[in-house]
Amino acid sequence: MSKLCIQGDTRLVGDVKISGAKNAAVAILPATILVEGITIIENLPNINDVAILNEAIISMGAVTKFLDLHTLEIDATTIYKYSATEPCISKMRASYYLLGALLGRFKKAEVAMPGGCDFGGRPIDQHIKGFRALGANIEIEDNIIKINADRLIGTRIYLDMVSVGATINIMLAAVLAEGTTTIENAAKEPHIVDVANFLNKMGAKIIGAGTDVIRIKGVSKLHGGHYNIVPDQIEAGTFMLIAAATKGDICVRNIIPEHMDSLTSKLREIGVTLIEGDDYIRVIWKQKLTATQIITLPYPGFPTDLQPQMLVSLLQAQGVSTIVESIFDNRFQYVDELRKMGANITIDGTKASIEGVDTLYGANLVATDLRAGAAMIIAGLVAKGTTTIDNVRYIDRGYEDIEKKLTALGAQIFRID
Ligand code: EPU
């Protein structure tokens, strides 16, 4: 088991290059199952979730080859298996995309129940409702979701809540269906658009991705091609918040600045200076941060995946801030760890009140999930003394070369195995 060890109280300065988006990559890899031909995916982040999905599609019969660290060639023509039930599959959330992709290609799928970060109940009823509406039968036996359909026929599907996973999964199941599928109340995150762009580049007919109504006209086949994954908006936001929290000056490069609008406007509001270019944002701390109120919302609202990192940054602000978590029931579990460092945070249901403190102190922490782990890194960079973070495997699931990128910005961080 690895731990990160951080010597804190350091101002981070310099340039950082953002990797490809995790939540696009973990959908596009399963989406390649739909392609009978060779796909080349570029700008893949080198993270554990990508490695697990690559293994999963290989075990189904695909032939894959890394052309370099971030470029994967996939020939899914040879896939013969429609099941993925290995224990590693049930440890990740995104394995649910194998359901939509296998259903689309084989009209059958058997996939272990997805796991992933624990934020309270994370049902997949909207995915199942969508598959059923397309004509599939679904059973859950021994924690394995079993789906089959004689035919998949396009229809109108209204999502009861805005769900990233359900929107993408229904798109995957519908691209090769007969007729037109309409997803209403669809999620609009940049990775939804990225998955739709990938599928369209391979011959799908999807319009409306990025709005709340997506229309998918079924086609008989997808062909191969090249695709370059969008930059990771959450990794970018994490580094922007590192600059704000450590009184630093970081130029976050290789990003799409419009994807960061909800964060940039909040950072400006709390007193951070930002300079935006075509593909970068420079974040400069010049004055004590001021308190604010935040509510997490589906895109283009403030992302739940930046909530823990924002909370740590607000510990550096003057006054009391509040964050309401409106996406997940239980995404403040990590706060107990921050309290060990002297943080003054009160939780009342889904609302956190965060009182700015003069000093945080290094402590021995345990990452409770991926983004909470990133928040603990920020806290460790700010704190006086040494912080250790256990359960680094969570952080490795979604951040590429985190120590290397931070070290280049002046952090004193190393890994103990
Ligand atoms: N929901 C349902 N039923 C469903 C689907 C969702 O009740 O069938 C609820 C969820 O419980 C939640 C809300 O709807 O309260 C939104 O969930 P959503 O489906 O959008 O989340 P997800 O697909 O499980 C993805 C990301 C998460 C990110 C959320 C929200 C992936 C693999 N995961 O999860 O990313 O927090 O969208 O943006 O794309 C992360 O990267 O750290 C991460 C957790």
Boltz pocket constraint, residues with backbone or C-beta under 6 A from the ligand:
constraints:
  - pocket:
      binder: B
      contacts: [[A, 22], [A, 23], [A, 26], [A, 93], [A, 94], [A, 117], [A, 121], [A, 122], [A, 123], [A, 124], [A, 125], [A, 126], [A, 127], [A, 128], [A, 161], [A, 162], [A, 163], [A, 164], [A, 165], [A, 166], [A, 187], [A, 304], [A, 305], [A, 326], [A, 327], [A, 328], [A, 329], [A, 370], [A, 371], [A, 398]]
      max_distance: 6.0
